[in-house]
Amino acid sequence: MNQLRFIAYGVPQPKGSARAFVPKGWTRPIITSTNAKNKGWQQLVAEAASAAIAADDGFKVIESAAALSVTFHLPRPKSIRDRITDHIKKPDLDKLIRSVKDALTQVAWQDDSLVIEIQARKRYAEPGDTPRADICISEIGRSLL
């Protein structure tokens, strides 16, 4: 089975919304993201995936249907008790997923549109643990044709 597991260390960042504007005198819009930290996070994910691919001789870039499983371990505020694990505040889970999917495009799969199955969770990192994302991607043996 074509599968890859890896950990991306860092504070997971949501994709954010795209904003477009046309500067005075221009004919084409400029598109910017509302989250400037996202680019750095996506770079961390892409680098972690690349390192895992280099260490795994059997993994091939996914060209057919794919599954994504990810657990986001977000920073734990000091005011939160240790027994609370579920992260029920922003950022939104779907925006965190979008960020990871985009980061893995052209690294682990040809395009994030190949992802047909997602399992995801966000929680607080355990006290003393580093924020991170535990990621598993796998090719699903189905043809898209």
ROPAGU-325022 format. One line per 2 residues: number of its first residue (from 1); for each residue x, y, z of N, C-alpha, C, CB. Coordinates in nm, 4 decimals, always signed. Glycine has a CB too. Layout:
REM residues N
NUM) X Y Z X Y Z X Y Z X Y Z; ... .
***
This chain:
REM residues 145
1) +0.0850 -0.1185 +0.0000 +0.0000 +0.0000 +0.0000 +0.0890 +0.1241 +0.0000 -0.0964 +0.0002 +0.1228; +0.0556 +0.2187 -0.0827 +0.1281 +0.3449 -0.0943 +0.0810 +0.4383 +0.0171 +0.1066 +0.4100 -0.2351 .
3) +0.1592 +0.4411 +0.1277 +0.1173 +0.5178 +0.2450 +0.2375 +0.5903 +0.3041 +0.0517 +0.4254 +0.3512; +0.2116 +0.7072 +0.3621 +0.3184 +0.7866 +0.4222 +0.2684 +0.8469 +0.5524 +0.3670 +0.8977 +0.3252 .
5) +0.3473 +0.8287 +0.6593 +0.3176 +0.8884 +0.7897 +0.4326 +0.9812 +0.8267 +0.2963 +0.7783 +0.8998; +0.3968 +1.0997 +0.8776 +0.4997 +1.1926 +0.9223 +0.4394 +1.2943 +1.0183 +0.5652 +1.2636 +0.8021 .
7) +0.5273 +1.3675 +1.0855 +0.4856 +1.4715 +1.1798 +0.5430 +1.6037 +1.1337 +0.5315 +1.4387 +1.3253; +0.4589 +1.7050 +1.1280 +0.5028 +1.8416 +1.0964 +0.4994 +1.9207 +1.2264 +0.4116 +1.9090 +0.9853 .
9) +0.6168 +1.9569 +1.2774 +0.6258 +2.0314 +1.4026 +0.6107 +2.1805 +1.3769 +0.7588 +2.0029 +1.4731; +0.5354 +2.2464 +1.4621 +0.5077 +2.3890 +1.4511 +0.3621 +2.4129 +1.4864 +0.5396 +2.4419 +1.3086 .
11) +0.3235 +2.5390 +1.4937 +0.1857 +2.5736 +1.5268 +0.1022 +2.5673 +1.3992 +0.1771 +2.7152 +1.5927; +0.0079 +2.4725 +1.3912 -0.0758 +2.4629 +1.2713 -0.1498 +2.5933 +1.2439 -0.1760 +2.3486 +1.2858 .
13) -0.1491 +2.6320 +1.1173 -0.2120 +2.7568 +1.0754 -0.3242 +2.7286 +0.9757 -0.1076 +2.8519 +1.0135; -0.4364 +2.8018 +0.9868 -0.5452 +2.7833 +0.8906 -0.5123 +2.8472 +0.7572 -0.6750 +2.8414 +0.9451 .
15) -0.5789 +2.8031 +0.6544 -0.5580 +2.8539 +0.5192 -0.5930 +3.0018 +0.5096 -0.6409 +2.7739 +0.4193; -0.6980 +3.0435 +0.5765 -0.7396 +3.1833 +0.5650 -0.8208 +3.2041 +0.4382 -0.6174 +3.2767 +0.5660 .
17) -0.8735 +3.3204 +0.4262 -0.9534 +3.3547 +0.3094 -0.8698 +3.4364 +0.2128 -1.0803 +3.4318 +0.3499; -0.8963 +3.4200 +0.0856 -0.8260 +3.4981 -0.0163 -0.8998 +3.6296 -0.0389 -0.8140 +3.4184 -0.1494 .
19) -0.8221 +3.7336 -0.0555 -0.8789 +3.8649 -0.0871 -0.8139 +3.9155 -0.2149 -0.8579 +3.9663 +0.0305; -0.8949 +3.9747 -0.2976 -0.8437 +4.0283 -0.4238 -0.8726 +4.1778 -0.4313 -0.9067 +3.9545 -0.5451 .
21) -0.7760 +4.2502 -0.4878 -0.7980 +4.3926 -0.5106 -0.7224 +4.4323 -0.6373 -0.7514 +4.4782 -0.3872; -0.7716 +4.5380 -0.7027 -0.7087 +4.5876 -0.8240 -0.6476 +4.7242 -0.7922 -0.8119 +4.5968 -0.9426 .
23) -0.5146 +4.7327 -0.7928 -0.4514 +4.8622 -0.7663 -0.4873 +4.9641 -0.8755 -0.2980 +4.8461 -0.7568; -0.4828 +5.0888 -0.8388 -0.5172 +5.1961 -0.9321 -0.4261 +5.1895 -1.0539 -0.5064 +5.3346 -0.8635 .
25) -0.4883 +5.1877 -1.1707 -0.4150 +5.1830 -1.2961 -0.3854 +5.0425 -1.3462 -0.2881 +5.2565 -1.2810; -0.4119 +4.9417 -1.2653 -0.3883 +4.8036 -1.3060 -0.5144 +4.7459 -1.3686 -0.3434 +4.7179 -1.1859 .
27) -0.4973 +4.6425 -1.4483 -0.6135 +4.5755 -1.5080 -0.6366 +4.4375 -1.4468 -0.5951 +4.5626 -1.6595; -0.5374 +4.3859 -1.3752 -0.5494 +4.2533 -1.3142 -0.5471 +4.2651 -1.1624 -0.4359 +4.1601 -1.3625 .
29) -0.6219 +4.1778 -1.0966 -0.6243 +4.1837 -0.9496 -0.5001 +4.1206 -0.8868 -0.7491 +4.1140 -0.8967; -0.4705 +4.1614 -0.7657 -0.3683 +4.0989 -0.6827 -0.4439 +4.0209 -0.5756 -0.2682 +4.2059 -0.6193 .
31) -0.4046 +3.8959 -0.5545 -0.4727 +3.8114 -0.4570 -0.3806 +3.7913 -0.3365 -0.5134 +3.6742 -0.5201; -0.4338 +3.8215 -0.2188 -0.3562 +3.8058 -0.0962 -0.4333 +3.7154 +0.0007 -0.3262 +3.9446 -0.0312 .
33) -0.3614 +3.6617 +0.0988 -0.4229 +3.5765 +0.1996 -0.4413 +3.6563 +0.3273 -0.3376 +3.4500 +0.2255; -0.5444 +3.6220 +0.4035 -0.5696 +3.6923 +0.5290 -0.4822 +3.6403 +0.6425 -0.7157 +3.6798 +0.5671 .
35) -0.4092 +3.5294 +0.6216 -0.3222 +3.4746 +0.7249 -0.1790 +3.4691 +0.6730 -0.3702 +3.3339 +0.7686; -0.0978 +3.5647 +0.7149 +0.0407 +3.5717 +0.6693 +0.1251 +3.4557 +0.7208 +0.1025 +3.7024 +0.7126 .
37) +0.0873 +3.3951 +0.8331 +0.1652 +3.2854 +0.8915 +0.1448 +3.1533 +0.8177 +0.1283 +3.2679 +1.0375; +0.0439 +3.1466 +0.7326 +0.0106 +3.0220 +0.6650 +0.1230 +2.9738 +0.5739 -0.1161 +3.0393 +0.5849 .
39) +0.1880 +3.0649 +0.5051 +0.2925 +3.0249 +0.4112 +0.4064 +2.9514 +0.4829 +0.3471 +3.1479 +0.3372; +0.4466 +3.0008 +0.5999 +0.5514 +2.9344 +0.6776 +0.5090 +2.7963 +0.7244 +0.5893 +3.0193 +0.7974 .
41) +0.3830 +2.7839 +0.7681 +0.3311 +2.6544 +0.8124 +0.3286 +2.5548 +0.6964 +0.1898 +2.6704 +0.8721; +0.2820 +2.6003 +0.5801 +0.2764 +2.5109 +0.4651 +0.4169 +2.4650 +0.4247 +0.2069 +2.5803 +0.3470 .
43) +0.5157 +2.5517 +0.4404 +0.6533 +2.5153 +0.4104 +0.7017 +2.4058 +0.5063 +0.7448 +2.6392 +0.4190; +0.6672 +2.4183 +0.6357 +0.7041 +2.3158 +0.7340 +0.6415 +2.1806 +0.6996 +0.6610 +2.3591 +0.8751 .
45) +0.5143 +2.1824 +0.6596 +0.4457 +2.0581 +0.6226 +0.5105 +1.9957 +0.4993 +0.2959 +2.0846 +0.5962; +0.5376 +2.0775 +0.3985 +0.5991 +2.0280 +0.2749 +0.7379 +1.9701 +0.3021 +0.6085 +2.1410 +0.1707 .
47) +0.8163 +2.0368 +0.3873 +0.9503 +1.9872 +0.4202 +0.9446 +1.8557 +0.4986 +1.0271 +2.0926 +0.5008; +0.8507 +1.8455 +0.5930 +0.8358 +1.7213 +0.6696 +0.7939 +1.6066 +0.5778 +0.7322 +1.7395 +0.7832 .
49) +0.7038 +1.6348 +0.4843 +0.6605 +1.5324 +0.3891 +0.7757 +1.4922 +0.2976 +0.5412 +1.5829 +0.3056; +0.8511 +1.5885 +0.2502 +0.9651 +1.5588 +0.1619 +1.0685 +1.4722 +0.2325 +1.0308 +1.6888 +0.1133 .
51) +1.0967 +1.5039 +0.3600 +1.1927 +1.4234 +0.4368 +1.1416 +1.2810 +0.4557 +1.2199 +1.4882 +0.5738; +1.0125 +1.2657 +0.4828 +0.9536 +1.1325 +0.5000 +0.9561 +1.0542 +0.3690 +0.8094 +1.1439 +0.5518 .
53) +0.9314 +1.1221 +0.2579 +0.9353 +1.0558 +0.1267 +1.0768 +1.0099 +0.0954 +0.8840 +1.1505 +0.0155; +1.1753 +1.0938 +0.1263 +1.3162 +1.0584 +0.1008 +1.3586 +0.9367 +0.1832 +1.4083 +1.1780 +0.1330 .
55) +1.3008 +0.9222 +0.3030 +1.3359 +0.8106 +0.3910 +1.2588 +0.6824 +0.3580 +1.3103 +0.8494 +0.5351; +1.1546 +0.6922 +0.2757 +1.0698 +0.5779 +0.2429 +1.0840 +0.5461 +0.0937 +0.9206 +0.6067 +0.2797 .
57) +1.1630 +0.4441 +0.0624 +1.1866 +0.4085 -0.0779 +1.0602 +0.3647 -0.1508 +1.2890 +0.2986 -0.0859; +0.9619 +0.3123 -0.0770 +0.8434 +0.2568 -0.1400 +0.7352 +0.3573 -0.1748 +0.7864 +0.1553 -0.0525 .
59) +0.7449 +0.4792 -0.1236 +0.6373 +0.5754 -0.1478 +0.6542 +0.6426 -0.2837 +0.6339 +0.6813 -0.0364; +0.5458 +0.6480 -0.3566 +0.5416 +0.7171 -0.4862 +0.4377 +0.8288 -0.4776 +0.5077 +0.6173 -0.6036 .
61) +0.4627 +0.9389 -0.5445 +0.3679 +1.0505 -0.5456 +0.2321 +0.9986 -0.5911 +0.4173 +1.1661 -0.6386; +0.1299 +1.0329 -0.5168 -0.0049 +0.9802 -0.5423 -0.0639 +1.0452 -0.6668 -0.0975 +1.0043 -0.4202 .
63) -0.1142 +0.9598 -0.7557 -0.1725 +1.0061 -0.8816 -0.3179 +0.9656 -0.8968 -0.0933 +0.9527 -0.9978; -0.3724 +0.8969 -0.7951 -0.5134 +0.8563 -0.8014 -0.5785 +0.8946 -0.6688 -0.5282 +0.7013 -0.8297 .
65) -0.6902 +0.8348 -0.6384 -0.7656 +0.8711 -0.5177 -0.6792 +0.8572 -0.3925 -0.8915 +0.7835 -0.5046; -0.6956 +0.9541 -0.3012 -0.6130 +0.9569 -0.1806 -0.6977 +0.9799 -0.0568 -0.5062 +1.0652 -0.1914 .
67) -0.6434 +0.9322 +0.0560 -0.7058 +0.9549 +0.1864 -0.6083 +1.0339 +0.2722 -0.7453 +0.8198 +0.2557; -0.6623 +1.1222 +0.3547 -0.5830 +1.2045 +0.4444 -0.6344 +1.1865 +0.5859 -0.5874 +1.3533 +0.4025 .
69) -0.5432 +1.1577 +0.6772 -0.5765 +1.1509 +0.8191 -0.4809 +1.2456 +0.8905 -0.5661 +1.0029 +0.8757; -0.5365 +1.3368 +0.9696 -0.4509 +1.4347 +1.0368 -0.5076 +1.4689 +1.1742 -0.4367 +1.5626 +0.9513 .
71) -0.4189 +1.4772 +1.2723 -0.4544 +1.5242 +1.4052 -0.3695 +1.6466 +1.4335 -0.4334 +1.4133 +1.5140; -0.4364 +1.7572 +1.4582 -0.3678 +1.8823 +1.4898 -0.3551 +1.8948 +1.6410 -0.4436 +2.0048 +1.4303 .
73) -0.2346 +1.9157 +1.6883 -0.2084 +1.9369 +1.8305 -0.1741 +2.0849 +1.8458 -0.0913 +1.8428 +1.8846; -0.2725 +2.1637 +1.8907 -0.2573 +2.3089 +1.8988 -0.2034 +2.3517 +2.0343 -0.3905 +2.3776 +1.8720 .
75) -0.1423 +2.4705 +2.0419 -0.0847 +2.5168 +2.1686 -0.1885 +2.5197 +2.2804 -0.0238 +2.6558 +2.1512; -0.1458 +2.4766 +2.3977 -0.2329 +2.4732 +2.5152 -0.2100 +2.5998 +2.5965 -0.2064 +2.3458 +2.6018 .
77) -0.3155 +2.6814 +2.6140 -0.3015 +2.7993 +2.7009 -0.2768 +2.7555 +2.8451 -0.4280 +2.8893 +2.6929; -0.2023 +2.8353 +2.9193 -0.1737 +2.8014 +3.0589 -0.3009 +2.7980 +3.1435 -0.0747 +2.9016 +3.1182 .
79) -0.4050 +2.8695 +3.1010 -0.5292 +2.8753 +3.1783 -0.6157 +2.7499 +3.1641 -0.6090 +2.9954 +3.1362; -0.5834 +2.6620 +3.0691 -0.6617 +2.5402 +3.0450 -0.6112 +2.4275 +3.1367 -0.6527 +2.4972 +2.8944 .
81) -0.7053 +2.3602 +3.2004 -0.6682 +2.2455 +3.2851 -0.6113 +2.1318 +3.2004 -0.7906 +2.1955 +3.3656; -0.5274 +2.0511 +3.2618 -0.4592 +1.9431 +3.1898 -0.5532 +1.8377 +3.1336 -0.3608 +1.8770 +3.2804 .
83) -0.6670 +1.8157 +3.1964 -0.7542 +1.7076 +3.1505 -0.8385 +1.7472 +3.0289 -0.8452 +1.6640 +3.2633; -0.8412 +1.8745 +2.9943 -0.9157 +1.9179 +2.8751 -0.8278 +1.8929 +2.7530 -0.9571 +2.0701 +2.8847 .
85) -0.8789 +1.8154 +2.6569 -0.7996 +1.7820 +2.5391 -0.8571 +1.8374 +2.4091 -0.7867 +1.6335 +2.5282; -0.9889 +1.8442 +2.3959 -1.0496 +1.8901 +2.2705 -1.0377 +2.0411 +2.2555 -1.1970 +1.8484 +2.2639 .
87) -0.9973 +2.0822 +2.1374 -0.9785 +2.2236 +2.1051 -1.1058 +2.2710 +2.0350 -0.8501 +2.2468 +2.0147; -1.1897 +2.3472 +2.1042 -1.3197 +2.3864 +2.0478 -1.3267 +2.5349 +2.0148 -1.4311 +2.3510 +2.1446 .
89) -1.2133 +2.5951 +1.9913 -1.2068 +2.7366 +1.9530 -1.1448 +2.7464 +1.8143 -1.1244 +2.8203 +2.0570; -1.1342 +2.8700 +1.7653 -1.0690 +2.8902 +1.6364 -0.9235 +2.8508 +1.6499 -1.0826 +3.0374 +1.5880 .
91) -0.8628 +2.8048 +1.5435 -0.9031 +2.8062 +1.4038 -0.9974 +2.6910 +1.3687 -0.7810 +2.8008 +1.3155; -1.0714 +2.7112 +1.2619 -1.1654 +2.6102 +1.2142 -1.0895 +2.4895 +1.1587 -1.2589 +2.6697 +1.1062 .
93) -1.1413 +2.3720 +1.1863 -1.0781 +2.2488 +1.1415 -1.0672 +2.2425 +0.9892 -1.1558 +2.1290 +1.1931; -1.1720 +2.2839 +0.9187 -1.1693 +2.2747 +0.7728 -1.0622 +2.3646 +0.7120 -1.3052 +2.3110 +0.7157 .
95) -1.0350 +2.4789 +0.7732 -0.9300 +2.5673 +0.7203 -0.7911 +2.5118 +0.7507 -0.9439 +2.7089 +0.7793; -0.7759 +2.4428 +0.8637 -0.6493 +2.3759 +0.8931 -0.6231 +2.2656 +0.7910 -0.6503 +2.3178 +1.0361 .
97) -0.7280 +2.1904 +0.7568 -0.7160 +2.0824 +0.6589 -0.6781 +2.1385 +0.5219 -0.8478 +2.0027 +0.6497; -0.7439 +2.2464 +0.4816 -0.7141 +2.3080 +0.3503 -0.5671 +2.3457 +0.3407 -0.8020 +2.4335 +0.3273 .
99) -0.5131 +2.3976 +0.4490 -0.3735 +2.4380 +0.4508 -0.2808 +2.3180 +0.4286 -0.3403 +2.5068 +0.5833; -0.3078 +2.2068 +0.4953 -0.2258 +2.0865 +0.4806 -0.2409 +2.0290 +0.3400 -0.2648 +1.9807 +0.5863 .
101) -0.3640 +2.0229 +0.2898 -0.3850 +1.9697 +0.1553 -0.3074 +2.0492 +0.0516 -0.5335 +1.9700 +0.1206; -0.3124 +2.1806 +0.0601 -0.2396 +2.2647 -0.0346 -0.0882 +2.2460 -0.0210 -0.2764 +2.4119 -0.0137 .
103) -0.0397 +2.2307 +0.1021 +0.1045 +2.2140 +0.1246 +0.1563 +2.0846 +0.0616 +0.1353 +2.2148 +0.2751; +0.0720 +1.9830 +0.0543 +0.1153 +1.8533 +0.0026 +0.0994 +1.8388 -0.1485 +0.0386 +1.7445 +0.0707 .
105) +0.0394 +1.9403 -0.2122 +0.0237 +1.9378 -0.3570 +0.1609 +1.9484 -0.4226 -0.0693 +2.0525 -0.4049; +0.1863 +1.8624 -0.5194 +0.3128 +1.8521 -0.5910 +0.4265 +1.8007 -0.5024 +0.3499 +1.9868 -0.6484 .
107) +0.3951 +1.7593 -0.3801 +0.4949 +1.6986 -0.2916 +0.4579 +1.5522 -0.2690 +0.5041 +1.7756 -0.1553; +0.3367 +1.5282 -0.2182 +0.2914 +1.3923 -0.1891 +0.1841 +1.3454 -0.2870 +0.2383 +1.3845 -0.0471 .
109) +0.1115 +1.4385 -0.3446 +0.0134 +1.4044 -0.4471 +0.0156 +1.5098 -0.5550 -0.1279 +1.3910 -0.3871; -0.0365 +1.4718 -0.6728 -0.0332 +1.5653 -0.7857 -0.1186 +1.6877 -0.7586 -0.0805 +1.4967 -0.9133 .
111) -0.2366 +1.6663 -0.7013 -0.3268 +1.7777 -0.6732 -0.4155 +1.7390 -0.5558 -0.4127 +1.8147 -0.7987; -0.4515 +1.8371 -0.4738 -0.5332 +1.8047 -0.3568 -0.6757 +1.7652 -0.3924 -0.5363 +1.9218 -0.2631 .
113) -0.7155 +1.7807 -0.5167 -0.8479 +1.7335 -0.5582 -0.8551 +1.5809 -0.5577 -0.8822 +1.7870 -0.6979; -0.7402 +1.5122 -0.5506 -0.7375 +1.3667 -0.5450 -0.7844 +1.3127 -0.4108 -0.5987 +1.3168 -0.5738 .
115) -0.7880 +1.3979 -0.3092 -0.8290 +1.3544 -0.1757 -0.9799 +1.3329 -0.1743 -0.7870 +1.4584 -0.0676; -1.0209 +1.2076 -0.1512 -1.1643 +1.1766 -0.1501 -1.2116 +1.1337 -0.0123 -1.1956 +1.0672 -0.2514 .
117) -1.1187 +1.1191 +0.0813 -1.1525 +1.0736 +0.2151 -1.0648 +1.1486 +0.3160 -1.1340 +0.9188 +0.2281; -1.1291 +1.2055 +0.4191 -1.0560 +1.2811 +0.5203 -1.1023 +1.2407 +0.6596 -1.0747 +1.4326 +0.4992 .
119) -1.0046 +1.2196 +0.7463 -1.0325 +1.1993 +0.8881 -0.9449 +1.3005 +0.9599 -1.0038 +1.0490 +0.9359; -1.0065 +1.3876 +1.0399 -0.9293 +1.4945 +1.1032 -0.9806 +1.5242 +1.2433 -0.9339 +1.6210 +1.0180 .
121) -0.8887 +1.5751 +1.3258 -0.9222 +1.6118 +1.4625 -0.8282 +1.7226 +1.5072 -0.9133 +1.4890 +1.5577; -0.8797 +1.8126 +1.5898 -0.7921 +1.9122 +1.6515 -0.8067 +1.9015 +1.8018 -0.8256 +2.0567 +1.6023 .
123) -0.6929 +1.9108 +1.8680 -0.6909 +1.8972 +2.0125 -0.5775 +1.9813 +2.0667 -0.6758 +1.7491 +2.0553; -0.5772 +1.9980 +2.1988 -0.4662 +2.0696 +2.2616 -0.3475 +1.9744 +2.2728 -0.5070 +2.1257 +2.4023 .
125) -0.2282 +2.0266 +2.2539 -0.1078 +1.9483 +2.2788 -0.1017 +1.9178 +2.4280 +0.0210 +2.0241 +2.2308; -0.0474 +1.8027 +2.4621 -0.0313 +1.7676 +2.6027 +0.0624 +1.8684 +2.6690 +0.0232 +1.6227 +2.6181 .
127) +0.0479 +1.8908 +2.7988 +0.1373 +1.9852 +2.8669 +0.2837 +1.9478 +2.8431 +0.1071 +1.9886 +3.0184; +0.3607 +2.0439 +2.7961 +0.5015 +2.0214 +2.7679 +0.5309 +1.9713 +2.6273 +0.5555 +1.9253 +2.8653 .
129) +0.4283 +1.9296 +2.5521 +0.4480 +1.8814 +2.4155 +0.4541 +1.9983 +2.3166 +0.3350 +1.7845 +2.3763; +0.5186 +1.9727 +2.2046 +0.5309 +2.0713 +2.0976 +0.4062 +2.0681 +2.0093 +0.6581 +2.0449 +2.0132 .
131) +0.3524 +2.1846 +1.9712 +0.2419 +2.1860 +1.8748 +0.2875 +2.1207 +1.7442 +0.1922 +2.3320 +1.8491; +0.1947 +2.0501 +1.6791 +0.2317 +1.9755 +1.5599 +0.1071 +1.9250 +1.4884 +0.3240 +1.8585 +1.5960 .
133) +0.1309 +1.8588 +1.3762 +0.0258 +1.7859 +1.3049 +0.0786 +1.6470 +1.2746 -0.0175 +1.8602 +1.1732; +0.0049 +1.5444 +1.3177 +0.0369 +1.4053 +1.2841 -0.0403 +1.3730 +1.1568 -0.0001 +1.3048 +1.4023 .
135) +0.0318 +1.3407 +1.0512 -0.0303 +1.3279 +0.9191 -0.0048 +1.1900 +0.8611 +0.0223 +1.4358 +0.8237; -0.1090 +1.1321 +0.8037 -0.0981 +1.0066 +0.7311 -0.1732 +1.0226 +0.5992 -0.1546 +0.8866 +0.8150 .
137) -0.1052 +0.9943 +0.4900 -0.1712 +0.9982 +0.3595 -0.1562 +0.8610 +0.2957 -0.1111 +1.1105 +0.2676; -0.2558 +0.8215 +0.2229 -0.2495 +0.6918 +0.1559 -0.3264 +0.6951 +0.0250 -0.3045 +0.5816 +0.2466 .
139) -0.2774 +0.6159 -0.0656 -0.3437 +0.6017 -0.1946 -0.4541 +0.4981 -0.1797 -0.2425 +0.5608 -0.3067; -0.5692 +0.5277 -0.2356 -0.6810 +0.4354 -0.2315 -0.6872 +0.3648 -0.3665 -0.8154 +0.5092 -0.1988 .
141) -0.6973 +0.2351 -0.3655 -0.6905 +0.1559 -0.4870 -0.8125 +0.1665 -0.5760 -0.6693 +0.0154 -0.4521; -0.8537 +0.2839 -0.6055 -0.9685 +0.3038 -0.6958 -0.9226 +0.3866 -0.8143 -1.0884 +0.3738 -0.6223 .
143) -0.9738 +0.3559 -0.9283 -0.9426 +0.4339 -1.0461 -1.0392 +0.5504 -1.0577 -0.9474 +0.3467 -1.1718; -0.9899 +0.6647 -1.0997 -1.0758 +0.7817 -1.1168 -1.1330 +0.7911 -1.2564 -0.9994 +0.9071 -1.0854 .
145) -1.0952 +0.6994 -1.3448 -1.1435 +0.7052 -1.4826 -1.2720 +0.6321 -1.5016 -1.0421 +0.6500 -1.5755 .
***
